[in-house]
Amino acid sequence: MEEELIGTQKPVHRIPGPGEAIAVLERVVPGLVGIRRQEPAVYDWRAVEERLGTALPSDFKSLAEWYPAFELDDFLGLCVPWPGREGRWAKGREKELEGGEDAGPTELRPAELASTSFITWGDSKEGDQFLWSVLGDDPEHWPVTICSRNGPWWHYEGGMVQFLAELCDGTLEPWALPPVKPEVTGWGMAGGGWHVTA
């Protein structure tokens, strides 16, 4: 059975800069401020991007610098590298781009996306995947692609941080996803585990 691409959602106004997008996400999900780092983490993004053979979206890099991996509404978890372990994160994404065993949602993808490469930036406890469709050389314009566990695939044409804000504030139609409350329910810790809120 072939899955279907059910459509594309576009923001009414695309947020141009990563700082502004993060500020909007913090307003929508106030609990984020409590886990924000006092200083941005230092990543070797150049080495990560050289390994991947592509740059990464600036809103993602800024979010990773200011926040550990976190989970929203006990549902959607972000896949961001831990500072100093970005090589491990890049290795997993490299396998996706090469179509290896960690290649993400390569089976049963819609015909329109048969030759598209993806990079995963999040997933859900229910098996949904949140990706970038690697289309073109400018990651600032890569669409966010959602691979629902229920079968439908869809795109969002804003950045991933804006996607999170609009998913949590109800601006987006959640097509094949449950509504996501603007609550931080867990975040990554230095030992690799998760701190879970009560």
Salt bridges, closest charged atoms under 4 A:
GLU26 OE2 - ARG36 NH1 2.55
GLU49 OE2 - LYS61 NZ 2.84
GLU50 OE2 - ARG46 NE 3.44
GLU71 OE2 - LYS125 NZ 3.42
ASP74 OD1 - LYS125 NZ 2.59
GLU94 OE1 - ARG51 NE 2.85
GLU96 OE1 - ARG93 NE 3.55
ASP102 OD2 - LYS95 NZ 3.92
ASP128 OD2 - ARG149 NH1 3.77
ASP138 OD2 - HIS141 ND1 2.82
GLU157 OE1 - LYS10 NZ 3.94
